[in-house]
Amino acid sequence: MYSRIVGTGSYLPERVLTNFDLEKCMDTSDAWIRERTGIERRHIAAPGESNTDMAERASRAALAAAGMQPADVDLIAVGTTTPDLVFPNAGTLLQERLGCRGAPAFSLEAACSGFIYALAIADKFVRAGDSRCALVVGSEILSRITDYSDRSTAILFGDGAGAVVLAPSSEPGILSTHLHADGSYQHLLYCTGGPARGAAPGPAPNGLPPMDYVRMHGSEVFRVAVTLLGRIVDETLAANHMDCSAIDWLVPHQANYRIIQASAKKLGLPLERVIVTIQEHGNTSTASVPLALDIGTRDGRIKRGDLLLLEALGGGVTWGSALLRY
């Protein structure tokens, strides 16, 4: 038995923050941001909008695309770094919204790789016969842990959510998943605080109360990402006895356009065969892969039978891939 993606969905907040908007509040420019990241705009959650609000919208869209109802869902796996609460976990909050009580529901934190991690876990539930309708979600409100006085990170992050529905199939769907982590790189990309530590010491920018913020050593993250994502491409193809020419579409984490270019080059894929959304969404962490997958599906580029490679790397560092027949 295989698991197969039978529906996708996504959601983006209405407010758009452009590079020109950022020019007004920091020492940067549209040209500078586009040259270094490929980002032109990003979506920002409204003041009263929650992570669960966005996850629910993306999930309902994915269920509708699959022709399923919330009552059909028997597993919820949510990847997020910005949950509404420490507990109850984001999966149970989403479950309550959808009204599908009783099924296992959880969230996990693997930074930008969180959706790939959640997909790998849900795939194994379906393959084992323990789930017949698994909902896998990535949802983030990164704008609330972004320090807008720090140009190196403020230009990158946006908010959004994406979701997929997995169902059993006798035909190959998800062929393999590959997960890795290396905590020795934790200093390269991290958030400054946590529940056990309390808020980061010292005053916050602009006289605000102390908060936890994303911090990043960008050039080092770039080098590590290119190296590790290159390795996982080789690992994924070798595990499936395939070469690069078999891949129809690369659906990468949308962190930096130059990293996406490097991954495409590794596969020998023209950029026309890569789903790129970073210019419109920025880096939405766990949401970026399912967002890109939904957009590529709904605009008709990705078709049934195509072979897709999904990949992501995030703080920790964590990284992962999934090879699937759509």
N, C-alpha and C positions, 0 to 999 in steps of 0.2 A: 504494500500500500504506500502511496505517496500522498503528500499534501500539495495542494495547488491553489494559487491565488485566483479567487473567483469574483472578486470585487475590490475596487479601490475608491478612496475618497480623500478629500482634503478641504482645508479651510484656511483662509487668510483674513486677518483683521482689516477693517475698512481704511484705517489711517495709513497713509504712505509717507515715509520719511526719505526724502531724496538727498543725494549728495549736495545739491544746492542749499537744502535746508541746513545741513551740517556746516557748510561754509560760513553760515551766519553766526555760529556759536563756537567755532574752534578754528585753529590755524590749519586749514586743509583746503582742497579744491576738488571739484568734480573730476578733472583730468588726473590728478594725483591718485585719487581713490580707484578710478577705473583702471589706470595703468598697473597698479600694484595688486588689485584684488579681482577686477572684473565686475564689481558691484556698482549698480546705478541707483538702486532704491531698495528699501526694505519696509515690511509692514510692521506696525506697532499696535499692540493691544490697547483697547480703550480702558480708561481708569477702572471701570466696574467689570471688566471682562476677565474671566479666570481661565486657568489652564484647562479645567474640566469643561468649561463652556466650549472651548475650541476643540477639545478631544471629542466631545459629543457631536458637534457639527460634522467633523470629518468621519466619525464612525457611522453616523446615520447615512451619510452619502455612500460610504463603502457598502453598507448593508443593502441599500437600495439598488446599487449597481449589481450586487450578487443575487438580487431577488429574494432576500431573506429578511426576517423580522428580528427585532431584538430578542424575542422569546426563543429564537433558534440558537442564540449564542451560548456556548457551554465552556468557554475559556476566554479570559481577557488578559492580555499582556501589554503593559504600557511602558515604553521607554521615555524617561524624562529626567532632566536635571533641575527643573523648576516646578515641582509639584505645589499644589495649593497648600497642603499641610504636610508636616512630617508623618503623621498618621491621623486618620485612616489613609491607607496608600491610595495613589492616584487611580489604580484599577478599580478599587471598591467604590470610589466616588463616581467614576464613570459608570459602573454597574448600576448604582442607584438611579442615575439619570436615565439610563436606558430601560430600567425596570426588569432586568433579567436576573432575578435573585437566585442565590444558591450555588451557582457555578464558581469555580476558582477564579479569582481576580487578583492580580498583583501588579506592582510596578518595579522596575529595576533602574539603577543608575550606572550607566557605563559611558557617560558623556555623549559625544556625537555618534558613538557606535551603538547607542542604546537600542535603536530600532532593529539593527541587525542581530544583536543579542536576543531581543525579545522574539524576533522571527525564528531564530534557531531553536529556541525553547518550544515555541508553539508548534513548529514543524515536527518536533519529536513527540509531542502529545498526539498529534493527528496520526503520525505514522504508527504509533503504538496502539491506536484504536481508542484512546481516551478522550478524544475530542472530534466532533463532527462539524463544528462551526467555531473556529477560533478567530477572535478579533485581536489584531495586533496594531498598536497605535504608537506614534511618536508625536509628542506635543510639547511646545516650549513657549515660555514668555521670558526670553532672554533680556528684553529691554529693562526688566526690573532688577537684573544683576549686572547691568552694563554701566560703567563709570563714564559719563559723557564729558568728563574732563581729561580722559585718557584717549588721545587720538588713535593709538595703535589698536584699541579694541572697539571703540565707539563706532567706527566706520563699518564694522563687520556684521554685527548681529541684528537679527530680526525675529519676529514672532510668527507662529503658524502651527498647523497640525496636519498630519497625514495618517491614513489608516488603510489596512488591507484585511480582507476576510479570507481565511484558509479553510478548505474543505477537503475531505478524502477523495482520492482519485486513483483508478487503476493505471492511468497513464502517467508518465513521469511529469512532475511539476517541479518542486524544489529538489534539485539533484544532490546538492551538498551545501553545508554551511561550515565556515571556518572562523574560529574565534581565538583572539590572543590578547594578552596584556603584558605590560612591563612597567612595574611601579617605580623603577629607577628613573623614569622620565617625568615623574609627577610634578617636578618644579617648573616644567616648561609651559604648562597650561593648567590652571587651577582656579578655584574660587577661594576667597580669602578667609572664610569662616564656615561654621557649621554648628548644629545644635549642641554638641558636646564641648565645643570651644567657646561659644558665644560669638558676638560680633567682633570684627577685626578691630584692633586697637587704633586709637587716634581719631581725630575728627574726620568726618566725611566731607567731600567737596560741597561748596555752595551752602555751608551751614546746615546741611541736612543731618539727621541722626545717623550714628554709625551704621553702616550696611556692609554686606558681603558683596564683593565685586569679582568679576572675571579678571584674571591677570594672565599675560601671555608673553613669552619670548618668541616673537614671530619668526625670525629667521631660522632659529633652531627647530621650531615646530615644522617649518617648511621642509627642512632637510630630512628630519625624521619621517615625516609623512610620505615623502617621495620614495624613500628607501623601503619603509615597511609595507606600503601599499604595492610597491613593485614586487616584493617578495610574496605577498599573499595572492597576487595574480598568478605567479608561477605555481604556487601551492595548489590553488583552486583548479587550474587547468590540468596539472599533473594528476591530481586525485581523480579526475574524470576522463583521463586519457584523451585529452583534446589539445588542439593548438589554437593560437589566437584567431585564426581565420574562421573558427566556428562561431564566434561571438557576433550576434546581430546588434546588440545595444549594450553600452555601458551606462549604468545608472549610478553615478557616484555621489558621495556626500559633497554638498556644495559649500566648501570652505574657502577656496581660493581658486581662481580661474587657472593660475599657473600649475597648481597641483592637479587639476582636472586634465590639463594639457599633457602633463607628464604621464598620467595614468593611460590616457588615450595612446600616447606614443609607445608605451610599453606593450600595448595590445596590438599596435599597428593599425589602429582604427582612425579613420578621418573624423574630425569633430562633428561632421554631419551625422555620425552614428553614436553620438554621446548626448544624453539628455542633460542640457545645461539650463538651470533656472537661476543661477546665482545673481545674474544682473537684475532680476526682478525681486528676489526674496532675500538676498544676503545669506548669511549663515544662520540657519534655523535649527542647528544641532540635530537632535534625534528626528525632527520632522522633515529634514531635507530630502532624505532618500524616498520616503513614501510620498511626499509632495511631488517630487520629480517624476516618480513612477505614475502617479495619478494624472499628471499633466500630459506625459507622453502617451498614456492610454487614451485619454479623452480627446486629444487632438488627432488621433489616428496614426501616429508614427509607430507606436508599439502595437503589434498585432499578435493574435493567437498563433502559437507555434514558434514565435521568435525565441532565441536563446539570449538571456539577459545575465549580465554580471553586475551585482550590487556590491558596493564597497564603502567603507567608512573608517575614519580614524578620529579619535577624540582624546580629551585629557585623561591622564592616568599613567601612561597612555594605554588606551584600548584600541584594538582594530579588529575588523571582521569583514567577511564577504559571504555572499550567497550566489550560487549559480542555479538558475531556474529556467525551465521551459514554460513560457507564458501560456 
